[in-house]
């Protein structure tokens, strides 16, 4: 993923950041989603407009994980967020 294809948070999502997790509400579907600490870190990075490389760097810095594992987790999480309509197209 390149910087010009940075995933964007959908404007249809409200978020509450809690201790160690984030809770998302999709306004269209009225569905709630709970993100664990890793998912919450990814979501916060998306809110700040970081690209994939910067998010991977943050994950390796904040969690005990290597870059390959962080990148795989990021791709998996982005796929799930997009599938649920939580990321803008």
C-alpha positions as CSV (number, residue, x, y, z in Angstrom):
1,X,0.0,0.0,0.0
2,X,1.4,3.4,-0.9
3,X,0.9,6.7,0.9
4,X,-1.7,7.9,-1.6
5,X,-3.7,4.7,-0.9
6,X,-3.7,5.1,2.9
7,X,-6.9,3.6,4.3
8,X,-9.4,6.1,5.6
9,X,-11.8,5.8,8.5
10,X,-15.4,5.8,7.3
11,X,-17.3,9.0,8.2
12,X,-20.2,6.6,9.2
13,X,-18.2,5.3,12.2
14,X,-18.2,6.7,15.8
15,X,-15.4,5.5,18.1
16,X,-14.8,5.4,21.8
17,X,-11.3,4.7,23.0
18,X,-11.3,2.9,26.3
19,X,-8.5,1.3,28.4
20,X,-6.8,-1.2,26.2
21,X,-9.5,-1.3,23.5
22,X,-11.7,0.7,21.2
23,X,-15.5,0.4,20.5
24,X,-16.8,1.3,17.1
25,X,-20.4,2.0,16.1
26,X,-21.3,1.9,12.4
27,X,-24.1,4.5,12.1
28,X,-25.6,2.9,9.0
29,X,-25.9,-0.6,10.3
30,X,-26.1,0.3,14.0
31,X,-23.6,-2.5,14.7
32,X,-21.0,-2.3,17.4
33,X,-17.4,-3.6,17.1
34,X,-14.8,-4.0,19.8
35,X,-11.1,-3.8,18.9
36,X,-8.5,-5.3,21.2
37,X,-5.3,-3.3,22.0
38,X,-3.6,-4.1,18.7
39,X,-6.8,-3.3,16.7
40,X,-7.2,-0.1,18.7
41,X,-3.6,1.0,18.0
42,X,-4.2,0.4,14.3
43,X,-7.5,2.4,14.4
44,X,-5.8,5.3,16.1
45,X,-3.0,5.3,13.5
46,X,-5.7,5.3,10.8
47,X,-7.4,8.3,12.5
48,X,-4.0,10.1,12.3
49,X,-3.7,9.3,8.6
50,X,-0.7,7.1,8.8
51,X,0.2,4.9,5.9
52,X,0.9,1.1,6.2
53,X,4.6,1.4,6.7
54,X,4.2,3.9,9.5
55,X,1.6,1.8,11.2
56,X,3.9,-1.3,11.0
57,X,6.7,0.8,12.5
58,X,4.4,1.8,15.4
59,X,3.2,-1.7,16.0
60,X,6.8,-3.0,16.2
61,X,7.7,-0.2,18.6
62,X,4.6,-0.5,20.9
63,X,4.2,-4.3,20.9
64,X,6.7,-7.2,21.2
65,X,6.4,-8.1,17.5
66,X,8.6,-8.2,14.4
67,X,7.9,-6.2,11.2
68,X,6.6,-9.2,9.2
69,X,4.2,-10.2,12.0
70,X,3.0,-6.6,12.4
71,X,2.5,-6.3,8.6
72,X,0.5,-9.5,8.5
73,X,-1.7,-8.4,11.4
74,X,-2.2,-5.0,9.8
75,X,-3.3,-6.6,6.5
76,X,-5.7,-8.9,8.3
77,X,-7.2,-6.1,10.4
78,X,-7.6,-3.8,7.5
79,X,-9.4,-6.5,5.6
80,X,-11.8,-7.1,8.4
81,X,-12.5,-3.4,8.9
82,X,-13.1,-2.9,5.2
83,X,-15.4,-6.0,5.0
84,X,-17.5,-4.5,7.8
85,X,-17.8,-1.1,6.2
86,X,-15.6,0.6,8.8
87,X,-13.2,2.0,6.2
88,X,-14.0,4.4,3.4
89,X,-13.7,3.0,-0.1
